Amino acid sequence: MFEILIYLFESYIDAGSYPAPDKLSRKLYAAGFEADDIDDTLSWLSALHLQTPDNYPATLEHSGMRFFAELELERIGFEGRQFLLFAEQQAMISAIEREIIIDRAVALKQKDLGLEKLKLIMLIVLWNRRQDINPLLIEELLSPLYSSQLH
């Protein structure tokens, strides 16, 4: 699934969005991705699209620290949790975006999701929520993915 997410971002970043699910499914099959991975990815993206601003308050004002639920601790690795908190503190993401990223990470049902995969989830969430993403942020979120694919 993560290979498909990278492919989508690389292929459709300039377009601003990817095609509708039926057309996207055909394109992914043509690109050589497995049917199960395509179905999983399309389901995951569909749930992401349901994460509209109506599902969350306009802002999450807080002065405390975000504590992770047991399931979140199990699914998101320590480095990933630390990076999420850092990204929010540095205003790379909002508190609401953090919650959407956590939701999508937990939805994968993987134990101890690594930092690189969490960064990809973050990139896809931000891409779905904004028109313009800071190029330096894109580089930060993608660089470990590309280096790990090369080794």
GROMACS elastic network, one bead per residue, 0.5 to 0.9 nm:
[ bonds ]
;  ai    aj funct       b0    kb
    1     4     6  0.51698   500
    1     5     6  0.64365   500
    1     6     6  0.88510   500
    1    36     6  0.89329   500
    1    37     6  0.52576   500
    1    38     6  0.71295   500
    1    40     6  0.69872   500
    1    41     6  0.57038   500
    2     6     6  0.62576   500
    2     7     6  0.85025   500
    2    37     6  0.89651   500
    2    41     6  0.83328   500
    2   117     6  0.72683   500
    2   120     6  0.77137   500
    2   121     6  0.86625   500
    3     6     6  0.51832   500
    3     7     6  0.61303   500
    3     8     6  0.86563   500
    3    33     6  0.87792   500
    4     8     6  0.60716   500
    4     9     6  0.85835   500
    4    28     6  0.78188   500
    4    33     6  0.74962   500
    4    37     6  0.78514   500
    4    38     6  0.75299   500
    4    41     6  0.73021   500
    5     8     6  0.50767   500
    5     9     6  0.62230   500
    5    10     6  0.85919   500
    5    41     6  0.76413   500
    5   120     6  0.76495   500
    5   121     6  0.83703   500
    5   124     6  0.74569   500
    6     9     6  0.52106   500
    6    10     6  0.61083   500
    6    11     6  0.84317   500
    6   120     6  0.75430   500
    6   124     6  0.88157   500
    6   142     6  0.87787   500
    6   145     6  0.87740   500
    7    10     6  0.51914   500
    7    11     6  0.58734   500
    7    12     6  0.83168   500
    7    28     6  0.89959   500
    8    11     6  0.51632   500
    8    12     6  0.57605   500
    8    13     6  0.77258   500
    8    17     6  0.87733   500
    8    18     6  0.68807   500
    9    12     6  0.54455   500
    9    13     6  0.52921   500
    9    14     6  0.88995   500
    9    17     6  0.85588   500
    9    18     6  0.83030   500
    9   123     6  0.85907   500
    9   124     6  0.73814   500
    9   127     6  0.83376   500
   10    13     6  0.58804   500
   10    14     6  0.84186   500
   11    14     6  0.77071   500
   11    15     6  0.83317   500
   11    18     6  0.82411   500
   12    15     6  0.50705   500
   12    16     6  0.62736   500
   12    17     6  0.58702   500
   12    18     6  0.55801   500
   12    19     6  0.86290   500
   13    16     6  0.52043   500
   13    17     6  0.66711   500
   13    18     6  0.81652   500
   13   127     6  0.81549   500
   14    17     6  0.80235   500
   15    18     6  0.72974   500
   16   127     6  0.78911   500
   16   128     6  0.86192   500
   16   131     6  0.66595   500
   16   132     6  0.86942   500
   17   127     6  0.80737   500
   17   128     6  0.75093   500
   18    21     6  0.86146   500
   18    24     6  0.72085   500
   19    22     6  0.80644   500
   19    23     6  0.60237   500
   19    24     6  0.52847   500
   19    25     6  0.89510   500
   20    23     6  0.55564   500
   20    24     6  0.58592   500
   20    25     6  0.84605   500
   21    25     6  0.58505   500
   21    26     6  0.86307   500
   21    42     6  0.66931   500
   21    46     6  0.84294   500
   22    25     6  0.51513   500
   22    26     6  0.65394   500
   22    27     6  0.88463   500
   23    26     6  0.52566   500
   23    27     6  0.63389   500
   23    28     6  0.87127   500
   24    27     6  0.50226   500
   24    28     6  0.60813   500
   24    29     6  0.85624   500
   24    42     6  0.85940   500
   25    28     6  0.51583   500
   25    29     6  0.61929   500
   25    30     6  0.85853   500
   25    35     6  0.87825   500
   25    38     6  0.66625   500
   25    39     6  0.80273   500
   25    42     6  0.77769   500
   26    29     6  0.51345   500
   26    30     6  0.61514   500
   26    31     6  0.86051   500
   27    30     6  0.50168   500
   27    31     6  0.61438   500
   27    32     6  0.88140   500
   28    32     6  0.64923   500
   28    33     6  0.57602   500
   28    34     6  0.83910   500
   28    35     6  0.87818   500
   28    38     6  0.69165   500
   29    32     6  0.52351   500
   29    33     6  0.54168   500
   29    34     6  0.69904   500
   29    35     6  0.70971   500
   29    38     6  0.77056   500
   30    33     6  0.75519   500
   33    36     6  0.86574   500
   33    37     6  0.69405   500
   33    38     6  0.67011   500
   34    37     6  0.53558   500
   34    38     6  0.62299   500
   34    39     6  0.87384   500
   35    38     6  0.50735   500
   35    39     6  0.61467   500
   35    40     6  0.85867   500
   36    39     6  0.51354   500
   36    40     6  0.61061   500
   36    41     6  0.85087   500
   37    40     6  0.51088   500
   37    41     6  0.60194   500
   37    42     6  0.85099   500
   38    41     6  0.51270   500
   38    42     6  0.60583   500
   38    43     6  0.85358   500
   39    42     6  0.51824   500
   39    43     6  0.61322   500
   39    44     6  0.85478   500
   40    43     6  0.52001   500
   40    44     6  0.61361   500
   40    45     6  0.86174   500
   41    44     6  0.50179   500
   41    45     6  0.60633   500
   41    46     6  0.84455   500
   42    45     6  0.50617   500
   42    46     6  0.59741   500
   42    47     6  0.86112   500
   43    46     6  0.50252   500
   43    47     6  0.63054   500
   43    48     6  0.86355   500
   44    47     6  0.52579   500
   44    48     6  0.62904   500
   44    49     6  0.88385   500
   44   104     6  0.75143   500
   44   107     6  0.76879   500
   44   108     6  0.79753   500
   45    49     6  0.62617   500
   45    50     6  0.87704   500
   46    49     6  0.51633   500
   46    50     6  0.66069   500
   47    50     6  0.51051   500
   47    51     6  0.68673   500
   47   104     6  0.81990   500
   48    51     6  0.52920   500
   48    52     6  0.82824   500
   48   100     6  0.79742   500
   48   103     6  0.88373   500
   48   104     6  0.70313   500
   48   125     6  0.74899   500
   48   128     6  0.81971   500
   49    52     6  0.66603   500
   49   128     6  0.77359   500
   50    55     6  0.82447   500
   51    54     6  0.79323   500
   51    55     6  0.62210   500
   51    56     6  0.81448   500
   51   100     6  0.70777   500
   52    55     6  0.55579   500
   52    56     6  0.74161   500
   52   129     6  0.86910   500
   53    56     6  0.54092   500
   53    57     6  0.71984   500
   53    58     6  0.71287   500
   53    96     6  0.88982   500
   54    57     6  0.72162   500
   54    58     6  0.83453   500
   56    59     6  0.79074   500
   56    60     6  0.86906   500
   56    96     6  0.70542   500
   57    60     6  0.67368   500
   57    96     6  0.79911   500
   58    96     6  0.82961   500
   59    94     6  0.82066   500
   59    95     6  0.74224   500
   59    96     6  0.68089   500
   60    94     6  0.82766   500
   60    95     6  0.59264   500
   60    96     6  0.65222   500
   61    95     6  0.81315   500
   62    65     6  0.80132   500
   62    95     6  0.89687   500
   65    85     6  0.87037   500
   66    85     6  0.78755   500
   68    71     6  0.80156   500
   68    72     6  0.57644   500
   68    73     6  0.60483   500
   68    81     6  0.85075   500
   69    72     6  0.51745   500
   69    73     6  0.62190   500
   69    74     6  0.86698   500
   70    73     6  0.50597   500
   70    74     6  0.62192   500
   70    75     6  0.87133   500
   71    74     6  0.50353   500
   71    75     6  0.61753   500
   71    76     6  0.85253   500
   71   106     6  0.75718   500
   72    75     6  0.51263   500
   72    76     6  0.57553   500
   72    77     6  0.87496   500
   72    81     6  0.89810   500
   72   102     6  0.74022   500
   72   103     6  0.87253   500
   72   105     6  0.83916   500
   72   106     6  0.62858   500
   73    76     6  0.55600   500
   73    77     6  0.68741   500
   73    78     6  0.77448   500
   73    81     6  0.81658   500
   73   111     6  0.89340   500
   73   112     6  0.78230   500
   74    77     6  0.72392   500
   74   106     6  0.88415   500
   74   110     6  0.84807   500
   74   111     6  0.57516   500
   74   112     6  0.58958   500
   74   113     6  0.85413   500
   75   105     6  0.72694   500
   75   106     6  0.58108   500
   75   107     6  0.89654   500
   75   108     6  0.83216   500
   75   109     6  0.67940   500
   75   110     6  0.57036   500
   75   113     6  0.57313   500
   76    79     6  0.82625   500
   76    80     6  0.60777   500
   76    81     6  0.63894   500
   76   102     6  0.80381   500
   76   105     6  0.69643   500
   76   106     6  0.72506   500
   76   110     6  0.82066   500
   76   111     6  0.69559   500
   76   114     6  0.69928   500
   76   115     6  0.83585   500
   76   118     6  0.78415   500
   77    80     6  0.52307   500
   77    81     6  0.63123   500
   77    82     6  0.87074   500
   77   111     6  0.78867   500
   77   113     6  0.52224   500
   77   114     6  0.56359   500
   77   115     6  0.70865   500
   77   118     6  0.89168   500
   78    81     6  0.51870   500
   78    82     6  0.61903   500
   78    83     6  0.85767   500
   78   112     6  0.78848   500
   78   113     6  0.88886   500
   78   114     6  0.82983   500
   78   115     6  0.83641   500
   79    82     6  0.50958   500
   79    83     6  0.60675   500
   79    84     6  0.86195   500
   79   114     6  0.72275   500
   79   115     6  0.57884   500
   80    83     6  0.50345   500
   80    84     6  0.61696   500
   80    85     6  0.87171   500
   80   112     6  0.89162   500
   80   113     6  0.74724   500
   80   114     6  0.62987   500
   80   116     6  0.81042   500
   80   117     6  0.86521   500
   80   118     6  0.61389   500
   80   119     6  0.78890   500
   81    84     6  0.51375   500
   81    85     6  0.63926   500
   81    86     6  0.86274   500
   81   102     6  0.89924   500
   81   115     6  0.83445   500
   81   118     6  0.89076   500
   82    85     6  0.52593   500
   82    86     6  0.61237   500
   82    87     6  0.85652   500
   83    87     6  0.59199   500
   83    88     6  0.85051   500
   83   115     6  0.76603   500
   83   118     6  0.88749   500
   83   119     6  0.85503   500
   84    87     6  0.51083   500
   84    88     6  0.62592   500
   84    89     6  0.86319   500
   84    93     6  0.83539   500
   84    98     6  0.67270   500
   84   101     6  0.86295   500
   84   102     6  0.87490   500
   84   118     6  0.86600   500
   84   119     6  0.88317   500
   84   122     6  0.87980   500
   85    88     6  0.52068   500
   85    89     6  0.61662   500
   85    90     6  0.86282   500
   85    98     6  0.82214   500
   86    89     6  0.50516   500
   86    90     6  0.61041   500
   86    91     6  0.85648   500
   86    92     6  0.85169   500
   87    90     6  0.51589   500
   87    91     6  0.61885   500
   87    92     6  0.50039   500
   87    93     6  0.58714   500
   87    94     6  0.84726   500
   87    98     6  0.86252   500
   88    92     6  0.57934   500
   88    94     6  0.58004   500
   88    95     6  0.65132   500
   88    97     6  0.87724   500
   88    98     6  0.71720   500
   89    92     6  0.76429   500
   89    93     6  0.82295   500
   89    94     6  0.87448   500
   90    93     6  0.77856   500
   91    94     6  0.64201   500
   92   137     6  0.76387   500
   93    96     6  0.80402   500
   93    97     6  0.58586   500
   93    98     6  0.64996   500
   93   122     6  0.87703   500
   93   126     6  0.80740   500
   94    97     6  0.50787   500
   94    98     6  0.61816   500
   94    99     6  0.87357   500
   95    99     6  0.63929   500
   95   100     6  0.88333   500
   96    99     6  0.51260   500
   96   100     6  0.63999   500
   96   101     6  0.86785   500
   97   100     6  0.50399   500
   97   101     6  0.60953   500
   97   102     6  0.85430   500
   97   122     6  0.83504   500
   97   125     6  0.74633   500
   97   126     6  0.74798   500
   97   129     6  0.85520   500
   98   101     6  0.50936   500
   98   102     6  0.61706   500
   98   103     6  0.85824   500
   98   122     6  0.82621   500
   99   102     6  0.50451   500
   99   103     6  0.60943   500
   99   104     6  0.86696   500
  100   104     6  0.62064   500
  100   105     6  0.85306   500
  100   122     6  0.87962   500
  100   125     6  0.73330   500
  101   104     6  0.52194   500
  101   105     6  0.60760   500
  101   106     6  0.85774   500
  101   118     6  0.79829   500
  101   121     6  0.64871   500
  101   122     6  0.57767   500
  101   125     6  0.64957   500
  101   126     6  0.88748   500
  102   105     6  0.50458   500
  102   106     6  0.60603   500
  102   107     6  0.84479   500
  102   118     6  0.87945   500
  102   121     6  0.89819   500
  102   122     6  0.89569   500
  103   106     6  0.52868   500
  103   107     6  0.61149   500
  103   108     6  0.89980   500
  104   108     6  0.67328   500
  104   121     6  0.72130   500
  104   125     6  0.84450   500
  105   108     6  0.55826   500
  105   109     6  0.77398   500
  105   110     6  0.81979   500
  105   113     6  0.76066   500
  105   117     6  0.86998   500
  105   118     6  0.68392   500
  105   121     6  0.69459   500
  106   109     6  0.57605   500
  106   110     6  0.74236   500
  106   111     6  0.88847   500
  106   113     6  0.88410   500
  107   110     6  0.82320   500
  108   111     6  0.88525   500
  108   113     6  0.88572   500
  110   113     6  0.60901   500
  111   114     6  0.89901   500
  113   116     6  0.84741   500
  113   117     6  0.66407   500
  113   118     6  0.67995   500
  114   117     6  0.55469   500
  114   118     6  0.62868   500
  114   119     6  0.87395   500
  115   118     6  0.50270   500
  115   119     6  0.60886   500
  115   120     6  0.86746   500
  115   144     6  0.88979   500
  116   119     6  0.51140   500
  116   120     6  0.64022   500
  116   121     6  0.87933   500
  116   141     6  0.77074   500
  116   142     6  0.80408   500
  116   143     6  0.89201   500
  116   144     6  0.61309   500
  116   145     6  0.58992   500
  116   148     6  0.87001   500
  117   120     6  0.50658   500
  117   121     6  0.63021   500
  117   122     6  0.86143   500
  117   145     6  0.78258   500
  118   122     6  0.61281   500
  118   123     6  0.85987   500
  118   141     6  0.89560   500
  119   123     6  0.61497   500
  119   124     6  0.86958   500
  119   140     6  0.85230   500
  119   141     6  0.51775   500
  119   142     6  0.73375   500
  119   144     6  0.87984   500
  119   145     6  0.85609   500
  120   124     6  0.62574   500
  120   125     6  0.85897   500
  120   141     6  0.64593   500
  120   142     6  0.69206   500
  120   145     6  0.78713   500
  121   124     6  0.52045   500
  121   125     6  0.61339   500
  121   126     6  0.85808   500
  122   125     6  0.51463   500
  122   126     6  0.61132   500
  122   127     6  0.84494   500
  122   141     6  0.77835   500
  123   126     6  0.52089   500
  123   127     6  0.59941   500
  123   128     6  0.85773   500
  123   133     6  0.88447   500
  123   137     6  0.86326   500
  123   138     6  0.70732   500
  123   141     6  0.65443   500
  123   142     6  0.81037   500
  124   128     6  0.61326   500
  124   129     6  0.86514   500
  125   128     6  0.51727   500
  125   129     6  0.62936   500
  125   130     6  0.87198   500
  126   129     6  0.50539   500
  126   130     6  0.59054   500
  126   131     6  0.87099   500
  126   132     6  0.89979   500
  126   133     6  0.73436   500
  127   130     6  0.55015   500
  127   131     6  0.68478   500
  127   132     6  0.77725   500
  127   133     6  0.70310   500
  128   131     6  0.79135   500
  130   133     6  0.68279   500
  132   135     6  0.86522   500
  133   136     6  0.84899   500
  133   137     6  0.70288   500
  133   138     6  0.69136   500
  134   137     6  0.52421   500
  134   138     6  0.64459   500
  134   139     6  0.88183   500
  135   139     6  0.61965   500
  135   140     6  0.86146   500
  136   139     6  0.50360   500
  136   140     6  0.61743   500
  136   141     6  0.86251   500
  137   141     6  0.61121   500
  137   142     6  0.85019   500
  138   141     6  0.51620   500
  138   142     6  0.59908   500
  138   143     6  0.82654   500
  139   142     6  0.52023   500
  139   143     6  0.55794   500
  139   144     6  0.89718   500
  140   143     6  0.56879   500
  140   144     6  0.77159   500
  141   144     6  0.71309   500
  141   145     6  0.78124   500
  142   145     6  0.52865   500
  142   146     6  0.64575   500
  142   147     6  0.88406   500
  143   146     6  0.53682   500
  143   147     6  0.62792   500
  143   148     6  0.86620   500
  144   147     6  0.51265   500
  144   148     6  0.60142   500
  144   149     6  0.85463   500
  145   148     6  0.53074   500
  145   149     6  0.62932   500
  145   150     6  0.88276   500
  146   149     6  0.51393   500
  146   150     6  0.63862   500
  147   150     6  0.51870   500
  147   151     6  0.67495   500
  148   151     6  0.54439   500
